[in-house]
Amino acid sequence: MSDVKIPKINPIRLLDINDQIHRFFVDSIPSHEEFKRYCQKVQRSDVLNCLVASDSTAEIYPTGELLDCHGNHVADITMNYVGTAISGYDWWSFSADFVSIIDGIYYFYIYWLPADPSDGTAKLYEFISEPVWVKNLWENTILFSYYNTDTDFDFIFSDLGTPGDFICSVRVEGGWPSDGFSPKSKDELYIDEEYVPVQLSSKPFNTQKIIFGGSYGIPNWLIDIINRGLSCDHTYIDLLQVVKAEGAKLERSGEKLYPMAAWSLELMESDYNFSTGSEPVITLLGYGETAFNDISHLFYLTS
């Protein structure tokens, strides 16, 4: 059993500093492909909830720091002990609050120390994230959020309070293309002996394609996190709860010899109904934020 466990469904990618196989994205691009950099987008209002674990018999505990792009310490990351679950591991949660952080590129740095100070202060295991780029506002991005009612995917959702208290979120370039809308229906027909069709029932519904990644594209490690999150029983695009359409799969749109791509997926609203109710705000999908209360600019006014 490994001393340390890092769930792949975390909203950031944490890499073992000593792992020569799984390396930073920029270091793993094949030499014959175009060289590109990518930073995970984080808006100042975003909160990144993550989990890590260590063998409960190893007598070690994690510590976290936020580093700038030069490797300098910027802030401590508080590690909160969750409990022992999933095959005898001690689990720890941590969240990053970027409200007091200036715009820039940062790294999560998580490492384990001996629980007993007399055993020394040497760092036993070290993990660092792919770069995250913090700004006050990232236009043309969406916020993909997810959680599961029960513990699954090597992630102890159910031990973190009331379901929905601990939500993972990933901000990514993308949005809802207009040509991705598809009205459909689930029909039941009866055809008599004269082959005259009679419609017994019909339930209309809509699906809508979402695009993850803009024209620049996103790396495979990020769409892997999104794909894992889409397997949870509660998934949201901004404030809209969605599920994958039946049989829907992520479809790649990219060029050969280019290390990133955009991905599309057909989704359905979870709370689909036959009437529209009133809402306190209007959500502009595709911009990752509750967009406006004043809708006067939607109307063409003539003098």
N, C-alpha and C positions, 0 to 999 in steps of 0.2 A: 504494500500500500504506500502510495506516495505521501510524503510528509506534508505537501501543500497541494491544494486543489483550487483552481481558478475556473469557474463556470464559463463556458463559451457563450452563454446567453447574456452575459453582462453587456451593458450598453457601450463599453469601451473595450478595446483589445489590449490585454496586458501580456507582455512578452518576457520570458525568462531571459535575463541578461546573458546567462551562460549557455543558452540554447543556440547551437550553430546551424540548426535546420530551419526553425521558425524565426525569421528575422523581420526587421522593419520592412514595410512595403517597398520603400525606395531601394533597399538592399537586396530585394528578392526579384526585381524585374529582370527577366532574361536579357542577356546582352544584345540579342538581335532585335529586341523591341524598343520602342521609343521611350526615353527616360522622362518620367513625370513624377511630380511630388503631389501628395495629398494630405490635407489636414482635416480632421473631423471638425465640423462646424458646431459651435456651442454659443448660444445666445445668453446674455447676462442673466436673464430670468430663468434659464434652464437649471434643473437640478439633476445631477447624474447619480442615481442610486446603484450601488454595486455590492457584490458579496465575494468574499474569499474565505478559505477554510484551511485549517491545518490539523494534522493528526492529533487527537486529544491526548495521546500518550507521549508526544514528542517534546512537551514542555517548552514550547516556543510561542511567541505572540507577534502579531503584525503591527507595523508602524507605517504611517503614510505621510508623504510630502508632496507638495505641488512645486515643480521646478519650472524655471523659465527656459527659453530656447538655448541658453548658454549653460544650463545645468545648475544654475544658482537656486538656492532655496527661496521660495516665495511665501509659502504658507504651510502650516501643519494640516494634515487631514486626520480628523478624529475617527478612530476605529471603535465601533460599538459592538460589544460582545452580544451575540444573539442567543447562543446555546449550542448544545451538542445534538446533532441530528445527522442522518444519512451516514451510516456505517462508521460511527465513532469519530467524526470530525468536529472540531470546534469551529463555529461559524462566526464571522465578523462582517458587519455591514459598514459601509462608509458612503458619504455623500459629499459632493463638492459644491460649495456655494460660491458663485462667481460675482456676487453683487459688489464686493469691495475690490475686485481684481480689475486692473486696467486692461484695455484691449491688447491682445498679443497672443503668442503661441506658447503653449504650456505642455508639460508632461506630468502624468501621475506616476509617482515613484513609490512602490510598496515593497517593504522588506520585512523579514522576520528576525527577531532577536531572541536569545535565550531568556526563558521566564525567570531564571535565577541569575541575578546580577553577578554572583560569584563565578558563574560560568563564562564570564567575559562579555564584551560588547560587539564582537564580530558579527557582521551581517551574514546570516546563514543562507537565506534565499532572497534574491532580488528580482523584481519585476518592474518593467517600465512600459508605459502606454505608447501607442501611436500618438503623434502630435495632435493636440486639440487647439483650435483657433477660436478665441473668445472675442466677441464683438457685442456691442449694445443691441444691434439689429442685423440679422441676416435676411435680406430680401430673397424671394423666390426659393424659400426652403419650406419644408413641412416638418412637423414634430410627430414622429411615430412613437407611440407609447404602448406598453403592454404589461400585463401581469396575469398570473394564473391563480385560480381559486385554491388549488391543492399544490403541494410540493411535487415538483416534476422537473425534468431537464437538468438534474443536478443543482437545483436552485430551490431553497426552502421558502417559497412564497408564503405557505400557510403558517409558518412560525414567526412571521413578522408583523403580528397584530391582525386587525380586521382586514380581510381581503380588499385590496385596493389602496391600503395605507402605504405600501411600498411598491411604487410604480417605476418601471424602467423606461427611459426615454432616449431616443436617438434623433438628433436633428440631421436632416439630409436635404440636399438639393432635390427639387422635384415639384410635382403638382399634378393637377387633374386636367388632362388634355380634353378639349371640347369634342374631338372626334372619338373619344373613348366611351361615350355614353351609348348604352345599348338597352332599349326597352324590350322586355321579354314577357312570357307568360307560361304558366304550368297548366296544361290543358288535359281534360279527360273527354274523349269522344266515344260515342256509341254509333256503330254502323249497322243498320238493319239488313234484312235479307235482300232488299232491293238496292243495297249499297247507298242508302241515303244517310248521310252523317248527321248526327245530333250531338250538339255540345252539352255535356252533362255538367261540367264545371270548368271554370277558368280563373286562375289567380295571376293578375298582372304583377310584375316586379321589374326593377331596373338593376343593371349592373353598370359599373363605371371603372374604367382602367385608371390606375395610378401610375405615375412615373417616379421611380427612385433614381436620382442622378440626372443632372442636366446634360448639356452638350459636352461638358468637360469629362463627365463620367465619374464613377466612384469605384474604388478598388474591390476586389473579391472579398476581402475580409469584412468589409462593411455590409455588403449584401448578405453575407453569411449570418451576421448578427441579426439583420432584419428578418431573414428567413426563419431563424430560430424563434424570434419573437412572435412571428405570425402563427406559430403553433400554439400559443397561449389562448386561453378561452376568453380573454378580454383584450382587444386590440383597438387602438384609436389612431386616426389621422387628425391631428389637431384636436378638436373637441368632438369629432364625429366617431361614434363606435362602429366598427366595420368587421366583416368576416370575409374570408376568401370565398369567391363564388365556387360552386361545386365543380370540381375537376380543374380549377384554375392553377396555373403554374407560372412562376417567374420566367419571363422571356427576355433574353439578352438582346441589346441593340448596341453594337459596337463594331469597330474596325479591326481587321487583322493587324497584328504587330503593334497594337495600342493596348496598354496594360489595364485600362479601365473601360467601363461601359455604363450605359443607362439600362434600367430594368423596368419592365411593365408587368402589371398584375391586375387581374379582374377582381373587383371587390363588390360587396353588397353592404348596404346599411343593416346594422343589427336590429335597429328599432324601426323596421319598415311598417308603415300603416297606410290607410286609405284617406287620411285627412291631414291637414297641416295645422299645427297649433301655434300659439304665440310663444315667442322666445324673448328674453330680456335683452339680448344682444344679437347682432347679425354676425355670423362668422364667415369671413372671406377665405374659402379654401384655397390652398396653394401659397399662402403667405405665412403660415405657421403661427398666426396670432389672431386673437379676437380683434377684428379689424376696425369696426366703427359702430357708433350709436347713431350718428347723424347720416341719414340717407338722402339728404336733399340733392346731393350731386348726382344721383342716379336719374333725376328727371330733367328733361329738356324744357327749359323755360323760354317762353317767347314774350317779348315786350308788347 
